[in-house]
């Protein structure tokens, strides 16, 4: 990297000059400083992907998206840019991999947007059967409105990888899955292969986000859940996080962060949230603590999970009673408002940033405070109590 001048060096230059040439030196110094700032800003916008001029996709081939290899140079020091004022969530020069984005209205998408707004480069892992639709929607501009960041620019996704986190390596994939037409045309989509591809394309990442959950029998009460349905929920919703972190940790930069998403059903009874999903979320939270210790001691990686309130997303609608849960939360939570995906995304950006450098092994509740309640205050039992109600 080319040598740069610091303010201290400039002052030394000025002070060492003869008084008769002071004006000339200060004029040339000011000109150099302006040129230097312009060059630094050019490098910043290039390395941080905050310019809207870079093409969103490089090129497309029939059936699949083919990306030109892009290598982003991480910002290496204070000379590259000036710190933002105050206590900003500043992720410039960081690279994030978000596993589990398949559309533009879930928590994974919101987290990607918040990380991008803070300056991070975004890589995405999308479930293989949903890959073509997701890429097609991006290419056709269907997500352009929801890609808008606070400064008016559009979130850029550097690369989309096919991913099925249920399988660790190619040897684990059953023959019927390999022959499934929904997987035709895609390759290198097991956890091990995706991590190898990311390593080859970019070398390393700083942030890992797990936004994956699936319970094939989620609508069944636990007493009616089959062994296969229960184990499938555990595999897709909790062990997938262990597997992703296990494989990504070797290419994560020290000081990095990993974040998953959980739900209050891990510790409270939520009727209707069945099929072993409550057990899977409990396992995920327990694993968060153990992984925080192991990844922290061995790799200096922080591991946290966000317990998010109900969201009217496409995935949540599969449960069948998401509207009731949102209404219940609005009526009973300390903050009587509907939770937005952006609020969860912003919490994730904070946890991924240096501002949360001492937070690990934590379950962070982003649910308008519903987790703190012991009773539902909308019950007729409490109708004669003077309980404040939102307008």
C-alpha positions in Angstrom: 0.0 0.0 0.0 1.3 3.4 -0.9 2.7 5.5 2.0 0.4 8.2 3.3 0.9 11.3 5.4 -0.6 11.8 8.8 -1.6 15.1 10.4 1.3 14.8 12.8 3.8 14.4 9.9 2.3 17.5 8.2 2.7 19.6 11.3 6.3 18.5 11.7 6.9 19.6 8.1 5.3 23.0 8.7 7.1 23.6 12.0 10.5 22.8 10.4 10.2 25.3 7.6 11.6 28.8 7.7 9.2 31.5 8.6 9.8 33.2 5.2 8.4 30.2 3.3 5.6 29.4 5.8 2.7 30.5 3.5 4.1 28.5 0.5 4.4 25.3 2.6 0.9 25.6 4.1 -0.6 26.2 0.7 1.1 23.1 -0.8 0.2 21.1 2.2 -3.5 22.0 2.0 -3.5 21.1 -1.7 -1.9 17.7 -1.0 -4.3 17.1 1.9 -7.3 17.6 -0.4 -5.9 15.3 -3.0 -5.1 12.7 -0.4 -8.7 12.8 1.0 -10.1 12.3 -2.5 -7.9 9.3 -3.1 -8.7 7.9 0.3 -12.5 8.3 -0.4 -12.1 6.5 -3.7 -10.3 3.6 -2.0 -13.0 3.5 0.7 -16.0 3.4 -1.7 -14.2 0.7 -3.7 -13.3 -1.6 -0.8 -16.5 -1.1 1.2 -19.0 -1.5 -1.7 -20.8 1.7 -0.7 -20.9 3.0 -4.3 -24.0 2.3 -6.3 -22.0 2.3 -9.6 -20.7 -1.3 -9.3 -22.8 -3.7 -11.3 -25.1 -5.8 -9.1 -24.4 -9.0 -11.0 -21.5 -9.7 -13.3 -22.9 -12.1 -15.8 -25.6 -14.8 -16.1 -25.7 -18.1 -17.7 -28.8 -20.2 -18.5 -30.3 -21.7 -15.3 -27.6 -20.5 -12.9 -25.9 -17.3 -12.1 -22.2 -17.1 -12.8 -20.3 -14.5 -10.9 -16.9 -13.1 -11.9 -14.5 -13.6 -9.0 -14.4 -10.4 -6.9 -11.7 -9.9 -4.3 -12.4 -7.2 -1.8 -9.5 -5.7 0.1 -10.3 -5.2 3.8 -9.6 -1.8 5.2 -6.3 -2.3 7.0 -5.8 0.8 9.2 -6.9 4.2 10.3 -5.1 5.9 7.4 -7.7 4.4 5.0 -10.7 6.4 6.3 -11.7 8.6 9.2 -13.8 7.1 12.0 -17.4 8.2 12.0 -18.4 10.5 14.8 -19.9 9.2 18.1 -20.2 5.4 18.5 -21.2 4.1 15.1 -21.9 0.6 14.0 -19.1 0.6 11.5 -18.5 -2.7 9.6 -16.6 -1.2 6.6 -14.0 -3.7 5.4 -15.9 -6.7 6.9 -17.4 -9.6 5.0 -20.5 -11.4 6.1 -22.0 -14.7 5.0 -25.8 -15.0 5.7 -27.1 -18.5 5.4 -30.8 -18.9 4.8 -32.1 -16.0 2.7 -34.7 -17.1 0.1 -36.8 -14.0 -0.2 -36.9 -10.3 0.8 -39.2 -10.3 3.8 -37.6 -12.4 6.5 -35.1 -11.7 9.3 -32.2 -13.0 7.2 -32.8 -10.3 4.6 -33.2 -7.6 7.2 -30.0 -8.6 8.8 -28.2 -8.5 5.5 -29.5 -5.0 4.9 -28.4 -3.7 8.3 -24.9 -5.2 7.8 -24.7 -3.7 4.4 -25.9 -0.3 5.7 -23.0 -0.5 8.2 -20.6 -1.1 5.4 -20.2 -4.9 5.3 -19.8 -6.9 2.1 -22.7 -9.4 1.8 -22.5 -13.0 0.7 -25.6 -15.1 0.7 -26.4 -18.9 1.0 -29.8 -19.8 -0.4 -31.6 -23.2 -0.1 -31.0 -25.0 -3.4 -34.7 -25.5 -4.4 -35.3 -21.8 -3.9 -32.1 -20.6 -5.7 -33.4 -20.0 -9.2 -36.5 -18.0 -8.0 -34.3 -15.9 -5.7 -31.7 -15.1 -8.3 -34.4 -14.4 -10.9 -36.2 -12.0 -8.6 -32.9 -10.2 -8.0 -32.0 -10.0 -11.6 -35.4 -8.7 -12.7 -35.4 -6.0 -10.0 -38.3 -7.5 -8.0 -36.4 -6.8 -4.8 -35.1 -3.4 -5.7 -37.5 -1.5 -3.4 -36.7 -3.7 -0.4 -33.0 -3.4 -1.2 -33.0 0.3 -0.4 -30.6 1.3 2.4 -31.0 4.4 4.6 -28.8 6.5 2.4 -30.9 5.7 -0.7 -28.4 3.3 -2.2 -29.3 -0.3 -3.0 -27.9 -3.2 -1.0 -25.4 -5.1 -3.1 -25.0 -8.9 -2.8 -21.5 -9.8 -4.0 -22.3 -13.5 -4.5 -25.1 -16.0 -4.0 -24.2 -19.6 -3.1 -26.5 -22.6 -3.3 -26.7 -24.2 0.1 -28.4 -27.0 1.9 -27.1 -27.0 5.4 -28.7 -30.3 6.3 -25.8 -32.0 4.5 -22.2 -31.5 5.7 -20.4 -33.0 2.7 -21.2 -34.8 -0.6 -21.0 -38.2 1.0 -24.0 -37.4 3.2 -26.4 -36.6 0.4 -28.8 -39.5 -0.3 -29.3 -40.7 -3.9 -32.9 -39.5 -4.1 -31.8 -36.0 -3.2 -29.0 -36.0 -5.8 -31.6 -37.1 -8.4 -34.2 -34.6 -7.4 -34.9 -32.2 -10.2 -35.0 -29.3 -7.8 -31.3 -29.8 -7.2 -30.5 -30.3 -10.9 -28.0 -27.8 -12.3 -26.6 -26.9 -8.9 -23.3 -28.1 -7.5 -21.1 -27.7 -4.4 -24.0 -26.9 -2.1 -23.1 -28.9 1.0 -21.7 -27.0 4.0 -18.2 -28.2 3.4 -18.3 -27.4 -0.3 -19.8 -23.9 0.2 -17.1 -23.0 2.7 -14.4 -24.2 0.3 -16.0 -22.1 -2.4 -16.1 -19.0 -0.2 -12.4 -19.6 0.8 -11.4 -19.9 -2.9 -13.4 -16.8 -3.9 -12.7 -14.4 -1.0 -10.2 -16.0 1.4 -12.0 -15.2 4.6 -15.1 -13.8 6.3 -15.7 -11.8 9.5 -19.4 -12.4 10.2 -21.5 -15.6 10.0 -25.3 -15.4 10.3 -27.5 -18.5 10.6 -31.0 -17.8 9.6 -32.2 -21.3 9.0 -35.0 -23.3 10.5 -37.3 -26.1 9.2 -39.6 -28.6 10.9 -41.5 -30.8 8.5 -44.1 -31.6 11.3 -44.2 -28.1 12.9 -48.0 -28.1 12.8 -48.2 -31.4 14.9 -48.2 -31.4 18.7 -45.0 -32.8 20.2 -46.9 -35.9 21.4 -47.8 -36.6 17.8 -44.4 -35.9 16.3 -42.5 -38.8 14.7 -38.9 -39.6 15.4 -38.0 -38.6 11.9 -39.8 -35.3 12.1 -38.3 -34.5 15.4 -34.7 -35.3 14.3 -35.3 -33.4 11.0 -36.2 -30.3 13.0 -33.1 -30.6 15.1 -30.9 -31.2 12.1 -32.1 -28.3 10.0 -32.7 -25.8 12.8 -29.9 -26.3 15.3 -27.2 -28.7 14.2 -26.9 -26.8 10.9 -25.5 -23.9 13.0 -22.9 -26.1 14.6 -21.9 -27.4 11.2 -21.7 -24.0 9.6 -19.6 -22.6 12.4 -17.4 -25.7 12.5 -16.5 -25.3 8.8 -16.4 -21.5 8.7 -14.3 -20.9 11.8 -11.0 -21.8 10.1 -11.5 -19.0 7.6 -13.0 -16.4 10.0 -10.8 -13.5 11.0 -10.1 -13.2 14.7 -12.5 -10.9 16.4 -15.3 -12.1 14.1 -18.9 -12.8 15.2 -21.5 -15.4 14.6 -25.2 -14.9 15.1 -28.2 -17.2 14.9 -32.0 -16.7 15.4 -34.1 -18.4 18.1 -37.6 -18.1 19.6 -39.1 -17.9 23.0 -40.7 -21.3 22.5 -37.3 -22.7 23.6 -38.1 -21.8 27.2 -41.9 -21.1 27.3 -44.9 -23.1 26.1 -46.1 -21.9 22.8 -49.1 -24.1 21.8 -49.0 -24.8 18.1 -45.3 -24.5 17.7 -44.7 -28.3 17.4 -42.9 -30.9 15.5 -39.8 -30.7 17.7 -39.2 -27.0 16.8 -39.3 -25.9 20.4 -36.7 -28.5 21.2 -34.6 -27.4 18.3 -34.6 -23.8 19.5 -33.7 -24.9 23.0 -30.7 -26.9 21.6 -29.7 -23.9 19.5 -29.5 -21.7 22.6 -27.6 -24.3 24.6 -25.2 -24.8 21.7 -24.7 -21.0 21.6 -23.2 -21.0 25.0 -20.9 -24.0 24.4 -19.8 -22.7 21.0 -19.1 -19.3 22.5 -16.6 -20.9 24.8 -15.0 -23.1 22.3 -14.9 -20.6 19.4 -13.9 -17.8 21.7 -11.0 -19.7 23.3 -9.7 -21.3 20.1 -10.4 -18.7 17.5 -11.4 -15.4 19.2 -14.9 -15.6 17.6 -18.0 -14.4 19.5 -21.2 -16.5 19.3 -24.7 -15.0 20.1 -28.3 -15.7 19.3 -31.2 -13.3 18.9 -34.6 -14.4 20.3 -36.8 -12.5 17.9 -40.5 -11.9 18.3 -43.1 -13.0 15.7 -42.8 -11.6 12.2 -45.4 -11.8 9.4 -42.9 -13.5 7.0 -43.6 -16.1 4.4 -41.7 -18.7 6.4 -43.6 -17.9 9.6 -47.0 -18.4 7.8 -46.2 -22.1 7.5 -46.8 -22.4 11.2 -50.4 -21.3 10.6 -51.1 -19.0 13.5 -48.6 -16.2 13.0 -51.2 -13.5 12.9 -52.6 -14.6 16.3 -49.1 -14.5 17.8 -48.5 -10.9 16.5 -51.8 -9.8 17.9 -51.0 -11.4 21.2 -47.6 -9.7 21.3 -49.1 -6.3 20.5 -51.7 -6.7 23.3 -49.3 -8.0 26.0 -45.8 -6.8 25.4 -44.4 -3.8 27.3 -44.0 -2.0 23.9 -47.3 -2.2 22.1 -46.3 -2.2 18.5 -45.7 -4.7 15.8 -42.1 -5.8 15.6 -40.3 -4.9 12.4 -37.6 -7.0 10.7 -35.4 -4.0 10.6 -35.2 -3.9 14.4 -33.8 -7.4 14.5 -31.4 -6.5 11.7 -30.1 -3.6 13.6 -29.6 -5.7 16.7 -27.6 -8.2 14.6 -25.5 -5.4 13.2 -24.7 -4.2 16.7 -23.8 -7.8 17.8 -21.5 -8.1 14.8 -19.7 -4.8 15.5 -16.8 -3.9 17.8 -19.4 -2.2 20.0 -20.4 -5.7 21.2 -16.8 -6.9 21.6 -17.4 -8.3 25.1 -20.8 -9.9 24.4 -20.8 -13.6 23.6 -22.8 -16.7 24.7 -25.8 -14.5 25.0 -29.5 -14.8 24.1 -30.5 -11.3 23.1 -34.2 -10.7 23.1 -35.6 -8.4 20.4 -39.3 -8.9 20.9 -40.7 -5.6 22.4 -40.1 -7.1 25.8 -42.7 -9.9 25.6 -40.2 -12.3 27.1 -40.4 -10.4 30.4 -44.1 -11.0 30.9 -45.4 -13.6 33.2 -49.1 -13.3 32.2 -51.2 -12.2 29.3 -52.7 -8.9 30.4 -55.4 -9.1 27.8 -57.1 -11.9 29.7 -60.6 -11.1 31.0 -59.2 -11.9 34.5 -57.3 -8.6 34.5 -60.1 -6.5 33.0 -60.7 -4.6 36.3 -57.0 -3.8 36.9 -55.7 -0.4 35.9 -53.3 -1.7 33.3 -51.9 0.9 30.8 -53.0 0.3 27.2 -51.4 1.6 24.1 -53.3 4.0 21.9 
